């Protein structure tokens, strides 16, 4: 077995997609998008497409991957705070469903590209609702100091500007407050902010055909075997109970991590066990080039030794990259670990392979199907 590699359990993915379908089946105006930035591996995109999920993209590359994997332009929404001209052109030429516009400056650029290409853009405005998602600072997106979206006091003039421009078909509002949110309170707060905005737009006589609440639902990194399926029931119930939609309004969700995180794990081999004066290190052949989340966010992934049943010892599980931050977990409690043992780093299906790199001239990470 050549390591490291990503292993995906498509049975877990199918169970996850079935749960999403079951929780949303009674709502004909609800649309669940898969946030492809979480993982664009074609073996995962195929079941996602088969279960009828649409696609949320944040780059021209993601739009092209979605098209190449059988998603229709009408299923694609294009978000992202920094859309380049060529990406806007690709989206317009492809005829995607909607641009989620993040600033007045972006609106002006899209208008110019529409005039140049003779196209009309369907747009929604991403709103920064100033809601604290109570998550890691690097993955919160809905607070006033974050770079994403348009702050509420600035919103109405920009909407009126779009309504007056024949280049645009105004659809509605888009929100996304952060990622790895495990409590329902922030989503309830978001519903309250949306309800207030809906009343404001009603008073202004401006109709909204769609509301996009983004994603952000978290997963269980500590006990993945016990909680393979995220709490979709509670998540969707928050919006069903608290969001006051108008007749005929379409409600959109953009779930990424919650769809694919638990179906993937990073498999790696122990190269050396090194005993220091203070620490014992398990040095593995995967590094932050394969899974950067621990180095970038201080993220904790459960690590399993799949080949040992010895007594429990503590190890710092580290990679071979020439950076001190190349550490997967400190003081990991593992069965006695030796050179050649196979470790599995769990809950790595989201923001693992998608964020991998070739730093230190490393080989691109490979992937395969398998059962956990």
C-alpha positions in Angstrom: 0.0 0.0 0.0 1.4 3.3 -1.1 0.7 6.1 1.4 -0.4 8.8 2.0 -3.8 8.8 0.3 -7.3 9.9 0.8 -9.9 7.2 1.3 -13.6 7.9 0.6 -16.4 5.7 1.9 -19.2 6.3 -0.6 -21.6 4.5 1.6 -21.2 7.1 4.3 -21.7 9.8 1.6 -24.9 8.2 0.4 -26.3 7.9 3.9 -25.5 11.6 4.4 -27.3 12.6 1.2 -30.2 10.4 2.1 -30.5 12.3 5.4 -30.5 15.7 3.6 -33.1 14.5 1.2 -35.3 13.1 4.0 -35.1 16.4 6.0 -36.0 18.6 3.0 -38.4 16.5 1.0 -41.5 18.3 2.4 -40.4 21.7 1.2 -40.9 22.2 -2.5 -39.3 25.7 -2.5 -36.1 24.6 -0.7 -32.9 24.0 -2.7 -29.8 22.5 -1.3 -26.5 23.4 -3.0 -23.2 21.6 -2.4 -20.4 24.0 -1.7 -17.8 22.4 -4.0 -14.9 24.2 -2.3 -15.1 21.5 0.4 -14.0 18.8 -2.0 -14.2 18.7 -5.8 -13.2 15.1 -6.2 -15.2 13.6 -9.1 -16.0 10.4 -7.3 -17.9 12.5 -4.7 -19.5 14.9 -7.2 -21.3 12.1 -9.0 -23.5 10.9 -6.0 -24.0 14.6 -5.0 -25.4 15.2 -8.5 -27.5 12.1 -8.5 -29.2 13.1 -5.3 -30.2 16.4 -7.0 -28.1 18.9 -5.1 -27.2 22.1 -6.9 -23.7 23.6 -6.7 -22.2 26.6 -5.0 -19.0 27.9 -6.6 -16.4 30.5 -5.5 -14.1 30.5 -8.5 -14.2 30.1 -12.3 -12.2 26.8 -11.8 -15.0 25.5 -9.6 -17.6 26.5 -12.2 -15.7 24.6 -14.9 -15.3 21.5 -12.7 -19.1 21.6 -12.0 -19.9 21.8 -15.7 -17.4 19.1 -16.5 -19.0 16.8 -14.0 -22.5 17.1 -15.4 -24.1 19.9 -13.4 -26.3 22.2 -15.4 -25.6 25.9 -15.6 -29.1 26.4 -14.0 -27.8 24.6 -10.9 -24.7 26.8 -10.4 -24.5 29.8 -8.1 -21.3 31.9 -8.1 -20.2 33.5 -4.8 -16.8 34.8 -3.7 -15.5 38.2 -2.7 -13.0 38.6 -5.5 -14.4 37.5 -8.9 -11.9 38.1 -11.7 -13.1 39.3 -15.1 -12.5 36.0 -16.8 -14.5 34.2 -14.1 -17.4 36.6 -14.6 -17.2 36.1 -18.3 -17.2 32.3 -17.9 -20.3 32.5 -15.7 -22.1 34.8 -18.0 -21.3 32.7 -21.1 -22.3 29.5 -19.4 -25.6 31.0 -18.2 -25.3 30.2 -14.5 -28.3 30.6 -12.2 -27.1 33.5 -10.1 -24.2 35.7 -9.0 -23.9 36.4 -5.3 -22.6 39.9 -5.5 -20.4 41.1 -2.6 -19.8 44.8 -3.2 -20.9 47.8 -5.2 -17.5 47.7 -7.0 -18.2 44.1 -8.1 -21.7 45.1 -9.3 -20.2 47.7 -11.5 -17.7 45.3 -13.0 -20.4 42.7 -13.7 -22.5 45.4 -15.4 -19.5 46.2 -17.7 -19.0 42.6 -18.6 -22.7 42.2 -19.3 -22.6 45.1 -21.7 -19.4 43.9 -23.4 -20.8 40.3 -23.9 -24.5 41.3 -24.5 -25.6 39.2 -21.5 -27.9 39.7 -18.5 -26.9 38.6 -15.1 -29.2 37.2 -12.4 -27.9 38.5 -9.1 -28.4 38.3 -5.4 -26.5 40.5 -2.9 -24.5 38.9 -0.1 -25.4 40.6 3.1 -23.0 40.8 6.1 -25.6 40.5 8.9 -23.1 41.0 11.8 -23.9 37.7 13.4 -21.3 36.0 15.6 -21.2 32.3 14.6 -19.1 31.4 17.7 -16.6 29.5 15.7 -12.8 29.8 14.9 -11.9 33.4 14.0 -10.4 32.2 10.6 -13.7 30.7 9.5 -16.3 33.2 10.7 -17.6 35.3 7.8 -20.7 37.2 9.0 -19.3 39.8 11.4 -18.8 43.4 10.6 -15.0 43.2 10.5 -15.0 40.3 8.0 -14.3 41.0 4.3 -17.4 39.2 3.1 -20.7 40.8 2.0 -22.4 44.2 2.1 -23.2 45.7 5.5 -26.9 46.3 6.2 -26.7 50.2 6.3 -25.2 50.2 2.7 -27.5 47.6 1.2 -30.6 49.5 0.0 -28.9 52.1 -2.2 -26.9 49.3 -4.0 -30.1 47.3 -4.5 -31.8 50.3 -6.0 -28.8 50.8 -8.3 -29.1 47.2 -9.5 -32.9 47.5 -10.1 -32.3 50.5 -12.3 -29.8 48.7 -14.5 -31.2 46.6 -17.4 -28.1 44.4 -17.2 -29.5 42.8 -14.0 -32.3 40.5 -12.9 -32.4 41.1 -9.1 -33.3 37.8 -7.3 -32.8 38.3 -3.6 -30.4 38.2 -0.7 -27.5 35.8 0.3 -26.0 35.2 3.7 -23.3 33.0 5.1 -22.1 33.5 8.7 -19.3 31.0 9.0 -18.3 27.4 9.2 -18.2 24.5 11.7 -21.2 25.9 13.6 -22.4 23.2 16.0 -25.0 25.2 18.0 -28.3 26.3 16.5 -28.3 29.7 18.2 -26.3 31.5 15.5 -28.7 30.2 12.8 -31.7 31.4 14.8 -30.1 34.9 15.1 -29.6 34.8 11.3 -33.3 34.1 10.8 -34.1 37.1 12.9 -31.9 39.4 10.9 -33.4 38.1 7.6 -36.9 38.6 8.9 -36.1 42.2 9.8 -34.6 42.8 6.3 -37.6 41.2 4.7 -39.9 43.7 6.5 -37.6 46.6 5.4 -37.8 45.5 1.8 -41.5 45.1 2.0 -41.8 48.7 3.1 -39.7 49.8 0.2 -41.8 47.8 -2.2 -38.9 45.6 -3.3 -39.7 42.0 -3.9 -37.3 39.2 -3.1 -37.8 36.0 -5.1 -35.1 34.1 -3.2 -33.3 33.9 0.1 -30.0 32.1 0.4 -28.9 31.3 4.0 -25.6 29.8 3.1 -24.3 26.8 5.1 -22.0 26.4 8.0 -23.4 23.3 9.8 -20.6 21.6 11.7 -19.6 18.0 12.1 -18.3 15.9 15.0 -14.5 15.7 14.7 -14.0 14.1 18.1 -16.3 11.1 17.8 -16.8 10.5 14.1 -17.8 6.9 14.4 -20.7 7.7 16.7 -21.8 10.8 14.7 -21.2 10.1 11.0 -24.3 12.0 10.0 -24.5 15.7 11.0 -27.5 17.0 12.8 -29.5 18.0 9.7 -32.8 17.6 11.4 -32.2 20.3 13.9 -30.4 22.5 11.3 -33.3 22.5 8.8 -35.9 22.8 11.6 -34.4 26.1 12.7 -35.2 27.7 9.3 -38.6 26.0 9.0 -39.6 27.3 12.4 -38.0 30.8 12.5 -37.7 32.1 8.9 -40.8 34.0 7.7 -40.7 33.4 4.0 -43.1 35.2 1.6 -45.4 33.2 -0.7 -43.4 31.7 -3.5 -40.0 32.6 -2.2 -37.2 30.1 -2.9 -35.0 29.2 0.0 -31.4 28.1 -0.7 -28.9 26.3 1.5 -25.1 25.9 0.7 -23.7 22.9 2.7 -20.1 21.8 2.1 -18.4 20.3 5.2 -21.6 18.7 6.5 -22.0 16.8 3.2 -18.5 15.3 2.7 -16.4 15.6 5.9 -17.2 12.3 7.5 -16.9 10.2 4.3 -13.2 10.9 3.9 -10.1 10.0 5.9 -6.3 10.5 5.3 -4.4 7.3 5.4 -0.7 7.6 6.4 2.2 5.4 7.3 4.5 5.8 10.3 8.1 6.4 9.1 9.8 6.7 12.5 9.0 6.7 16.2 11.4 9.2 17.8 11.9 9.4 21.5 12.9 12.8 22.8 13.8 13.9 26.3 10.2 15.3 26.7 8.2 14.0 23.8 7.7 10.9 21.8 7.0 11.6 18.1 5.2 9.4 15.6 6.6 10.8 12.3 4.3 9.9 9.4 4.6 10.3 5.6 1.6 12.7 5.3 2.1 16.3 6.1 0.3 19.6 6.0 0.7 19.4 2.2 -2.0 16.7 2.4 -4.1 18.1 5.4 -3.4 21.7 6.4 -6.4 22.2 8.7 -4.4 21.4 12.0 -1.6 23.8 11.0 -4.0 26.5 9.7 -6.8 26.4 12.2 -5.5 24.4 15.1 -8.1 21.8 14.0 -8.4 18.5 15.9 -8.9 15.3 13.9 -9.3 11.9 15.6 -6.3 9.7 14.7 -6.7 5.9 14.7 -3.9 3.4 14.5 -5.4 0.7 12.3 -2.7 -1.9 12.8 -1.9 -1.9 16.5 -3.7 -3.1 19.6 -0.9 -2.5 22.1 -1.1 -0.4 25.2 -2.0 3.2 25.0 0.9 5.7 24.8 1.1 9.4 24.0 2.6 10.7 20.8 3.0 13.9 18.9 1.9 12.9 15.5 3.9 15.0 13.0 4.7 15.1 9.3 7.9 15.3 7.3 7.5 18.9 6.1 10.3 21.3 7.1 8.0 23.5 9.3 7.3 23.2 13.0 3.6 23.7 12.3 3.5 20.4 10.4 1.8 18.7 13.4 -1.4 16.7 13.2 -1.9 16.3 17.0 0.0 16.7 20.2 -0.2 14.1 22.9 -2.4 11.8 20.8 -3.3 8.7 22.8 -2.6 5.8 20.5 -1.9 2.1 20.9 1.8 1.5 21.0 3.0 2.7 17.6 5.8 1.4 15.5 7.5 2.1 12.2 5.2 0.8 9.4 1.9 1.2 11.3 -1.0 2.6 9.3 -2.8 5.6 10.9 -6.1 7.0 9.7 -6.8 10.7 10.3 -10.6 10.9 10.4 -13.2 13.4 9.2 -10.9 14.6 6.5 -13.4 14.6 3.5 -13.9 18.4 3.7 -11.0 20.9 3.2 -8.5 18.2 3.1 -7.7 17.1 -0.4 -9.2 20.4 -1.7 -6.5 22.4 0.2 -3.6 20.1 -0.5 -0.4 21.5 -2.0 2.9 20.4 -3.4 5.1 22.4 -1.0 8.6 20.9 -0.6 8.0 19.5 -4.1 5.7 16.9 -2.7 3.8 14.6 -5.0 0.0 15.4 -5.4 -2.0 13.4 -3.0 -4.0 10.5 -4.5 -7.5 9.2 -3.5 -9.4 5.9 -3.7 -12.7 4.4 -2.7 -13.0 2.2 0.3 -15.0 1.1 3.4 -14.1 2.4 6.8 
